[in-house]
Structure formats: C-alpha cells, structure tokens
Amino acid sequence: MDSFEFNKLAAAILIALLTVKGADLISRHLIHPEMLKEPAYKVEGVSITAQAGEASPEKKGPLPIEPLLAAASVEKGAEIFKKCTSCHTIDKGGPNRVGPNLYGIVGAEKGKGRDYSFSPAMASKGGAWTFDDLNTYLYSPREFVPGTKMAFVGVKDDKDRAALIAYLRMQSDAPTPLPTTPPPQEAK
C-alpha cells in the first residue's frame, strides 16, 4: 500500500468519526426525552431508589458517634487503621509522614503542634478533636475542613468509623473517657 492509499484510508476513517460525532451533537439538540415518573413495568422485589436526575437517597452525614462507641471494637479499629498507615503513624513519638503522627489525637488541638505543617484550613479550624469532630471529619474530611491537605475520601460505614475512633482513643497516655449516653426516654 503506497502513502496515497494510506492517506485515503485515514481520511475515510476520520470523516466517518466526524460524521458520527456531528450526528450525536445535532441529535442531542433536537431530541429532549422526558423521563418517566415511575417505571412503565414494575418488577416484583425490585425497588427503584433514585430516578435519573434525582439525588440518591443516601444519608446526608454520619450517625451520632456516642451510641456506636460503646459497642466499638478497638481490635477492628486497629485493622481499619492499616489503611491510614500509608500517610500516618500512631506510635508514641513516631515520625510524621504525609500526614501527622496521630498518637494522642483524641482531645488534642486541631491543626497545632506535632512538628507538622498543617494546611491553613486545618490550622484555622481551632478547638480540640472531640469524638463528634472526629466522627464528622473521618466521614468526609473535605466537608469538615474545606481546603484540607488530606486527600482521603472518608470512612462511610458508621461502625467502622466508630471502631477507628475507639482505636485512636486508646493510642494515648491517658485515653479520653467515653461519652455517656442518656438512656432512651420511654414513650408516655
């Protein structure tokens, strides 16, 4: 095959691709489908949770941590923490990595000390790391501290997050006492 034949073949493929893409763009402007409000055919045992264009029915945030901490497994938290070891250490006096050493983090000041250069967003957060703050932060770090350097997406499972917090709590010279939850009120 000489170069002229190759050029004709390449031009034919290019023209075909441009024609298909052009037809796709034109059809998107000409046709505006209307989505059904409910399925036209319902299958038993299958529920439709979200239609196209609707928000998913997922929860909007973490569950309260206090009731979950009471039943949380420190051993399971140690297993979950293994995901964090690529960026953090937990040993007393351990080095910082991409993230700070987390020994004694429960009750410590946010964005301060630890010989670590925190992001301006974390440094300006202020306050101490409470169980609730850790719960919210570990659920979605970027929502709790917009502008944080932490690229982790979060721990979405409530029981896993509680186990991780229970493990972090125990990594201290004097672990912070667990919060006491009031007993549920009886309906009168």
BAFI-3210 file (N, C-alpha, C; in Angstrom, 3 decimals, decimal comma, padded with zeros to 6 digits):
// residues 188
n [1|2|3|4|5|6|7|8|9|10|11|12|13|14|15|16|17|18|19|20|21|22|23|24|25|26|27|28|29|30|31|32|33|34|35|36|37|38|39|40|41|42|43|44|45|46|47|48|49|50|51|52|53|54|55|56|57|58|59|60|61|62|63|64|65|66|67|68|69|70|71|72|73|74|75|76|77|78|79|80|81|82|83|84|85|86|87|88|89|90|91|92|93|94|95|96|97|98|99|100|101|102|103|104|105|106|107|108|109|110|111|112|113|114|115|116|117|118|119|120|121|122|123|124|125|126|127|128|129|130|131|132|133|134|135|136|137|138|139|140|141|142|143|144|145|146|147|148|149|150|151|152|153|154|155|156|157|158|159|160|161|162|163|164|165|166|167|168|169|170|171|172|173|174|175|176|177|178|179|180|181|182|183|184|185|186|187|188]
n.u [000,852|000,696|001,633|-000,381|-002,719|-002,870|-003,352|-005,897|-007,397|-007,063|-008,281|-010,913|-011,660|-011,438|-013,365|-015,672|-015,732|-016,020|-018,518|-020,209|-019,845|-020,745|-023,444|-024,292|-024,031|-025,869|-028,254|-028,597|-029,365|-031,765|-033,522|-035,303|-035,696|-038,314|-038,231|-039,700|-042,034|-042,508|-041,558|-042,400|-042,838|-043,176|-041,104|-041,422|-040,180|-038,068|-036,883|-036,981|-034,666|-033,694|-034,480|-033,403|-031,509|-032,393|-031,508|-029,545|-030,837|-029,108|-027,722|-027,273|-025,133|-022,882|-023,921|-024,805|-022,043|-021,734|-023,516|-022,503|-019,824|-019,796|-020,139|-018,044|-015,248|-011,965|-009,970|-010,908|-010,794|-008,026|-007,390|-008,708|-007,292|-004,990|-005,285|-004,698|-002,019|-000,342|-000,066|000,013|001,447|001,155|002,477|003,847|005,717|006,365|007,315|006,265|004,483|003,218|000,970|000,273|001,679|-000,498|-000,717|-002,295|-004,314|-007,068|-008,732|-006,660|-005,406|-006,727|-004,940|-002,532|000,803|002,700|004,919|004,381|003,449|000,559|-002,302|-003,472|-006,259|-006,839|-005,274|-006,592|-008,978|-009,368|-009,989|-010,466|-009,962|-012,793|-014,933|-017,192|-016,283|-014,175|-015,681|-017,279|-015,245|-013,800|-015,777|-016,141|-013,535|-013,011|-015,387|-015,696|-013,393|-012,914|-010,498|-008,518|-005,413|-005,619|-006,275|-007,964|-011,024|-012,800|-014,420|-017,163|-018,850|-020,610|-020,128|-017,532|-016,161|-016,621|-015,223|-012,638|-012,269|-012,454|-010,123|-008,189|-008,605|-007,597|-004,900|-003,007|-001,481|-003,205|-006,200|-009,063|-012,086|-014,926|-017,890|-020,918|-024,032|-027,343|-030,020|-032,539|-035,606|-038,694|-041,733|-044,623]
n.v [-001,165|002,118|005,481|007,265|005,712|005,014|007,539|008,068|006,078|006,794|009,320|008,567|007,152|009,200|011,038|009,466|009,196|011,901|012,424|010,729|011,813|014,426|013,910|012,920|015,207|016,968|015,510|015,548|018,153|018,290|016,372|015,955|014,016|012,923|011,886|009,088|009,249|007,107|003,652|002,009|-000,657|-002,735|-004,630|-007,332|-007,325|-005,650|-002,492|000,874|003,214|005,751|008,083|009,114|012,031|012,716|013,199|010,835|008,534|008,375|008,642|011,793|012,384|011,433|009,038|009,760|009,491|008,639|006,457|004,416|004,154|002,828|000,146|-000,333|-001,982|-002,102|-003,672|-004,156|-001,545|-001,196|-002,795|-001,388|000,962|000,333|001,099|003,735|003,919|004,450|007,149|008,093|007,729|006,005|005,533|006,352|009,238|008,771|009,260|011,928|011,563|011,796|012,785|013,915|012,404|010,407|009,784|010,164|011,827|012,195|014,617|016,385|019,562|020,924|021,069|021,992|021,984|018,927|018,978|019,386|020,583|021,915|022,351|025,643|025,763|023,689|024,516|026,833|025,911|025,344|024,569|021,468|017,999|016,383|013,531|013,752|015,597|014,134|012,041|013,335|014,440|012,157|010,959|012,637|014,256|016,552|017,967|018,659|020,138|022,288|022,625|021,161|019,293|016,616|013,896|011,771|010,026|009,358|007,452|005,748|003,836|003,571|001,939|001,025|003,456|004,217|002,179|002,778|005,298|004,528|003,011|005,017|006,575|004,951|005,076|006,643|008,299|008,850|007,894|009,566|009,805|007,787|009,127|009,540|008,207|009,242|007,215|005,888|007,682|006,662|006,236|008,026]
n.w [000,000|-000,960|000,075|-000,703|-000,826|001,867|003,002|001,917|003,195|005,921|005,827|005,191|007,510|009,429|008,458|008,783|011,590|012,364|011,197|012,666|015,272|014,816|014,139|016,579|018,252|017,005|017,273|020,043|020,481|019,127|020,141|023,102|025,590|027,825|031,083|032,691|035,395|037,051|036,845|033,752|033,663|036,341|038,398|040,523|043,834|043,328|043,984|042,988|043,707|043,071|040,591|037,316|037,431|039,956|043,397|045,165|047,623|049,755|053,059|054,699|056,257|058,960|061,460|064,904|067,114|069,785|070,768|069,184|069,889|072,308|071,715|070,031|068,520|069,479|068,409|065,816|064,937|064,885|062,723|060,687|060,786|059,440|056,805|056,996|057,481|055,358|055,237|057,870|061,182|064,341|066,632|069,848|069,886|067,291|063,800|061,580|058,542|055,325|056,450|059,846|062,879|064,771|067,459|070,515|069,542|070,063|071,737|071,396|070,152|067,163|064,158|065,226|066,570|066,917|065,326|062,631|059,424|059,044|056,866|055,953|056,262|058,099|060,249|060,980|061,943|064,696|068,224|070,065|069,202|069,358|070,048|068,415|066,480|065,289|064,274|062,318|060,711|059,862|058,403|056,179|055,225|053,588|053,618|056,311|056,853|054,644|052,161|053,317|053,420|053,387|051,423|051,611|051,159|053,128|055,790|055,328|056,508|059,461|061,768|061,303|061,347|064,008|065,310|064,445|065,642|068,321|068,487|067,936|070,194|072,227|071,773|073,459|076,282|078,354|077,855|076,557|078,351|077,512|076,039|077,896|077,237|077,471|078,785|076,554|076,276|077,610|075,859|076,700]
ca.u [000,000|001,510|001,220|-001,641|-003,790|-002,946|-003,999|-007,323|-007,976|-007,090|-009,301|-012,229|-011,928|-011,633|-014,667|-016,703|-015,790|-016,585|-019,941|-020,885|-019,832|-021,635|-024,822|-024,565|-024,230|-027,116|-029,399|-028,763|-030,076|-033,087|-034,379|-035,296|-036,566|-038,907|-038,085|-040,934|-042,118|-042,379|-041,257|-043,526|-043,036|-042,663|-040,621|-041,621|-038,964|-037,055|-037,347|-036,216|-034,333|-033,494|-034,686|-032,362|-031,590|-032,736|-030,444|-029,656|-031,408|-028,102|-027,791|-026,629|-023,997|-022,651|-024,789|-024,149|-020,991|-021,764|-024,026|-021,674|-018,550|-019,964|-020,029|-016,971|-014,140|-010,650|-009,218|-011,365|-010,244|-006,616|-007,390|-009,125|-006,217|-003,942|-005,456|-004,168|-000,574|000,438|000,139|000,108|001,938|000,349|003,360|004,247|006,982|006,599|007,533|005,202|004,650|002,460|000,114|000,936|001,564|-001,814|-000,727|-002,909|-005,083|-008,366|-008,569|-005,580|-005,812|-006,762|-004,033|-001,470|001,858|003,094|006,017|003,817|002,965|-000,837|-002,849|-004,076|-007,646|-006,830|-004,699|-007,560|-010,199|-009,451|-010,672|-009,877|-010,588|-013,774|-015,432|-018,088|-015,475|-013,508|-016,720|-017,623|-014,052|-013,482|-016,835|-015,816|-012,550|-013,094|-016,572|-015,477|-012,351|-012,665|-009,131|-007,551|-004,475|-005,923|-006,976|-008,765|-012,443|-013,545|-014,925|-018,613|-019,545|-020,652|-019,498|-016,088|-015,671|-016,631|-014,110|-011,410|-012,182|-012,149|-008,700|-007,427|-008,771|-006,732|-003,499|-002,749|-001,037|-004,411|-007,332|-010,221|-013,228|-016,018|-019,066|-022,035|-025,253|-028,513|-030,894|-033,648|-036,817|-039,859|-042,902|-045,704]
ca.v [000,000|003,324|006,521|007,867|004,806|005,146|008,823|007,934|005,258|007,611|010,355|007,930|006,879|010,485|011,569|008,645|009,578|013,249|012,316|010,142|012,796|015,521|013,435|012,843|016,565|017,502|014,797|015,990|019,431|018,129|015,465|016,176|012,974|013,137|010,685|008,642|009,494|005,791|002,677|001,544|-002,061|-002,943|-005,974|-007,649|-007,497|-004,663|-001,129|001,923|004,152|007,102|008,267|009,915|013,449|012,921|012,903|009,491|008,589|008,084|009,512|013,089|012,553|010,314|008,863|010,188|008,537|008,173|005,097|003,459|003,962|001,874|-001,216|-000,375|-002,905|-001,493|-004,560|-003,867|-000,227|-001,372|-003,311|-000,297|001,958|-000,080|001,910|005,069|003,883|004,963|008,585|008,429|006,776|006,078|005,222|007,489|009,802|008,334|010,351|012,347|011,135|012,770|013,352|013,930|011,272|010,528|009,352|011,151|012,796|012,483|015,662|017,302|020,737|020,738|021,862|022,613|021,139|017,665|019,241|019,116|021,772|021,713|023,271|026,819|025,461|022,898|025,333|027,847|025,260|025,616|023,642|020,148|016,883|015,658|012,344|014,207|016,183|013,043|011,324|014,121|014,563|010,876|010,672|013,386|015,272|017,796|018,729|019,176|021,164|022,607|023,082|020,298|018,589|015,184|013,505|010,590|010,291|009,170|006,132|005,953|002,892|004,133|001,036|001,053|004,749|004,160|001,312|003,543|006,332|003,816|002,674|006,259|006,979|004,136|005,380|007,832|008,015|008,937|007,933|010,398|008,961|007,669|009,923|008,769|008,498|009,071|006,122|006,380|008,043|005,836|006,975|008,037]
ca.w [000,000|-001,009|001,025|-001,153|-000,384|003,318|003,274|001,620|004,262|007,133|005,624|005,269|008,932|010,075|008,027|009,424|013,003|012,447|010,866|013,833|016,359|014,414|014,269|018,020|018,753|016,445|017,861|021,436|020,449|018,534|020,905|024,543|026,150|029,138|031,887|033,327|036,832|037,645|035,795|032,953|034,011|037,687|038,668|041,928|044,620|042,963|044,237|042,328|044,779|042,561|039,162|036,681|037,748|041,357|044,333|045,713|048,956|050,762|054,221|054,493|057,145|059,861|062,626|066,150|067,446|071,166|070,947|068,447|070,572|073,401|071,187|069,036|068,766|069,294|067,510|064,454|064,632|064,528|061,347|059,801|060,776|058,493|055,593|057,279|057,712|054,231|055,456|059,298|062,172|065,565|067,748|070,676|069,403|065,920|062,840|060,676|057,158|054,535|057,493|061,158|063,787|065,397|068,855|071,407|068,745|070,682|072,748|071,013|069,391|065,708|063,334|066,028|067,125|066,301|064,380|061,316|058,726|058,685|055,869|056,597|056,623|059,328|061,314|061,417|062,425|066,128|069,108|070,283|068,499|070,145|069,357|067,340|065,405|064,582|063,534|061,140|059,870|059,232|057,441|054,967|055,607|052,802|054,020|057,656|056,746|053,235|051,944|053,993|052,544|053,429|050,199|051,913|050,921|054,360|056,173|055,280|057,373|060,812|062,738|061,037|061,813|065,469|065,701|064,207|066,686|069,570|068,409|068,096|071,599|073,083|071,464|074,265|077,651|079,194|076,925|076,876|078,742|076,548|076,420|078,430|076,512|078,344|078,331|075,746|077,023|077,343|075,357|077,701]
c.u [000,902|000,920|-000,095|-002,825|-003,978|-003,655|-005,498|-008,029|-008,103|-008,158|-010,698|-012,605|-012,210|-012,987|-015,801|-016,850|-016,403|-018,083|-020,725|-020,955|-020,752|-023,097|-025,226|-024,843|-025,553|-028,318|-029,630|-029,520|-031,501|-034,049|-034,199|-036,229|-037,110|-038,826|-039,427|-040,888|-041,990|-042,139|-042,514|-043,844|-042,391|-042,307|-040,773|-040,280|-037,861|-037,627|-036,420|-035,955|-034,151|-033,711|-033,534|-032,578|-031,966|-031,518|-030,639|-030,150|-030,402|-028,228|-026,944|-025,432|-023,861|-023,697|-024,076|-023,203|-021,130|-022,332|-023,164|-020,356|-018,648|-019,759|-018,857|-015,837|-012,813|-009,814|-009,614|-010,831|-008,782|-006,491|-007,722|-008,019|-005,105|-004,059|-004,785|-002,641|000,263|000,748|000,409|000,814|001,099|001,199|003,712|005,627|007,315|006,740|006,251|005,512|004,001|001,506|000,827|000,808|000,282|-001,861|-001,302|-003,770|-006,422|-008,139|-007,472|-006,149|-005,739|-005,734|-002,904|-000,444|002,226|004,243|005,590|003,298|001,538|-001,260|-003,434|-005,516|-007,704|-006,302|-005,697|-008,838|-010,410|-010,220|-009,943|-010,645|-011,504|-014,196|-016,337|-017,310|-014,751|-014,494|-017,053|-016,444|-013,744|-014,567|-016,525|-014,846|-012,712|-014,348|-016,365|-014,452|-012,097|-011,260|-008,093|-006,639|-004,807|-006,790|-007,879|-010,248|-013,296|-013,955|-016,432|-019,387|-019,453|-019,941|-017,984|-015,475|-015,612|-015,477|-012,781|-011,220|-011,861|-010,668|-007,839|-007,462|-007,786|-005,243|-003,125|-002,218|-002,225|-005,617|-008,495|-011,377|-014,291|-017,188|-020,163|-023,278|-026,431|-029,370|-032,047|-034,893|-037,956|-040,997|-044,016|-047,032]
c.v [001,233|004,388|007,189|007,023|004,916|006,443|008,753|007,134|006,063|008,699|009,768|007,640|008,174|011,094|010,783|009,020|010,960|013,245|011,764|011,151|013,965|015,121|013,343|014,232|017,162|016,826|015,207|017,320|019,292|017,312|015,719|015,163|013,375|011,833|010,358|008,932|008,191|004,787|002,226|000,091|-002,288|-004,410|-006,224|-007,853|-006,515|-003,284|-000,151|002,985|005,576|007,118|009,092|011,375|013,720|012,623|011,499|009,570|008,275|009,074|010,763|013,317|011,368|010,243|009,401|009,086|007,933|006,765|004,040|003,167|002,905|000,442|-001,374|-001,290|-002,214|-002,340|-004,317|-002,501|-000,297|-001,900|-002,198|000,743|001,587|000,673|003,271|005,097|004,324|006,452|008,952|007,325|006,972|005,814|006,484|007,963|009,407|009,516|010,733|011,767|012,207|013,509|013,267|012,600|011,471|010,041|010,478|012,170|013,148|013,446|016,658|018,474|020,451|021,649|022,532|021,553|019,962|017,837|018,953|020,419|021,510|022,708|024,483|026,550|024,687|023,728|026,359|027,237|025,497|024,578|022,313|019,100|016,135|014,411|012,747|014,794|015,102|012,255|012,048|014,220|013,263|010,433|011,360|014,521|016,602|018,609|019,367|020,300|021,423|023,195|022,247|019,622|017,107|014,806|012,292|010,917|010,094|007,726|006,283|005,013|003,371|003,251|000,993|002,346|004,775|003,293|002,039|004,600|005,691|003,435|003,922|006,738|006,242|004,409|006,694|007,397|008,000|009,037|008,782|009,481|008,941|008,540|009,008|009,189|008,292|007,916|006,665|006,624|007,121|006,704|006,882|008,088]
c.w [000,000|-000,089|000,607|-000,707|001,130|003,695|003,007|002,716|005,554|007,019|005,726|006,719|009,671|009,726|008,678|010,894|013,191|012,144|012,049|014,979|016,037|014,546|015,738|018,591|018,269|017,086|019,310|021,503|019,932|019,399|022,394|025,189|027,518|029,897|032,544|034,826|037,610|036,525|035,054|033,287|035,377|037,889|040,160|042,615|044,297|043,229|043,542|043,386|044,277|041,060|038,605|037,025|039,197|042,208|044,883|047,150|050,057|051,907|053,992|055,400|058,076|060,972|063,854|066,645|068,836|071,319|070,252|069,157|071,668|072,934|070,224|069,476|068,465|068,330|066,051|064,005|064,236|063,099|060,350|059,681|059,803|057,175|055,757|057,350|056,511|054,423|056,917|060,069|063,426|066,796|068,518|070,223|067,973|064,966|062,111|059,307|056,295|055,469|058,826|061,889|064,594|066,840|069,720|070,689|069,384|071,840|072,422|070,217|067,895|065,044|064,076|066,424|066,255|065,307|062,952|060,726|058,233|057,610|056,600|057,045|057,930|060,493|061,840|061,975|063,915|066,916|069,206|069,486|069,459|069,382|068,190|066,174|064,600|063,737|062,233|060,174|059,142|058,256|056,115|055,313|054,870|053,102|055,395|057,654|055,268|053,068|052,665|052,979|052,462|052,238|050,402|051,763|052,158|054,574|056,289|056,196|058,819|061,840|062,545|061,554|063,340|065,972|065,529|065,280|068,031|069,614|068,611|069,548|072,499|072,852|072,140|075,622|078,606|078,263|077,442|077,267|077,648|076,995|076,960|077,667|077,446|077,846|077,531|076,601|076,609|076,844|076,396|077,048]
res [m|d|s|f|e|f|n|k|l|a|a|a|i|l|i|a|l|l|t|v|k|g|a|d|l|i|s|r|h|l|i|h|p|e|m|l|k|e|p|a|y|k|v|e|g|v|s|i|t|a|q|a|g|e|a|s|p|e|k|k|g|p|l|p|i|e|p|l|l|a|a|a|s|v|e|k|g|a|e|i|f|k|k|c|t|s|c|h|t|i|d|k|g|g|p|n|r|v|g|p|n|l|y|g|i|v|g|a|e|k|g|k|g|r|d|y|s|f|s|p|a|m|a|s|k|g|g|a|w|t|f|d|d|l|n|t|y|l|y|s|p|r|e|f|v|p|g|t|k|m|a|f|v|g|v|k|d|d|k|d|r|a|a|l|i|a|y|l|r|m|q|s|d|a|p|t|p|l|p|t|t|p|p|p|q|e|a|k]
***
